């Protein structure tokens, strides 16, 4: 039995902790309006879901630049590196190969699927950024589009 207003997932619980921290830092009360505006505009904090996406994109970027451990790096294969796929449009856009997964497994939530899928959704210009500018450009992109 789930009570009304009770958090249902880990993400919900983490968001509640983040909201409480924002209220503590800003001195606002629980039922004051404008908490999401406070998180973004004043504190420059992501909500939990955006933070997960941000970390995912940073991890994939590190994998592509050989700055990550081997086990996630093998999941990030450029389409242009696959024999027979060099002439595809996605090969010229710095996209990654997304492996097929079974519906009955947790495959769609695995890094090998989610990482390349999210990377391919990023704007082309952002995928071409160097390590020095990628993090800032990614954060700017998130704040501009959300």
Residue pairs with C-beta under 8 A, 6 or more apart in sequence:
2 8
7 13
7 15
7 16
11 48
11 49
11 52
14 48
15 47
15 48
15 49
18 39
18 45
18 47
18 48
19 35
19 39
22 28
22 35
22 38
22 39
22 43
22 45
23 29
23 30
23 32
23 35
25 43
26 38
26 42
26 43
28 35
28 38
36 47
39 45
39 46
39 47
40 143
40 146
44 143
46 54
46 142
50 142
50 146
53 118
53 142
54 138
54 139
54 142
56 111
56 114
56 115
56 118
57 118
57 119
57 122
57 138
58 134
58 135
58 138
59 68
59 72
59 111
59 115
60 76
60 96
60 115
60 116
60 118
60 119
61 131
61 134
62 68
63 72
63 73
63 75
63 76
63 115
64 76
64 78
65 131
66 73
67 131
72 111
72 115
75 111
75 112
75 115
75 116
76 96
76 115
76 116
76 119
77 96
77 97
77 116
78 91
78 94
78 95
78 96
78 97
79 85
79 88
79 90
79 91
79 95
79 96
79 97
80 86
80 91
80 92
80 94
82 97
85 91
85 97
90 120
93 124
93 127
94 124
94 127
94 128
95 116
95 119
95 120
95 127
96 115
96 116
96 119
96 120
97 116
98 113
98 116
98 117
98 120
99 112
99 113
99 116
101 107
101 108
101 110
101 113
107 113
108 114
119 127
122 138
122 141
123 141
126 134
126 137
126 138
126 141
129 137
129 138
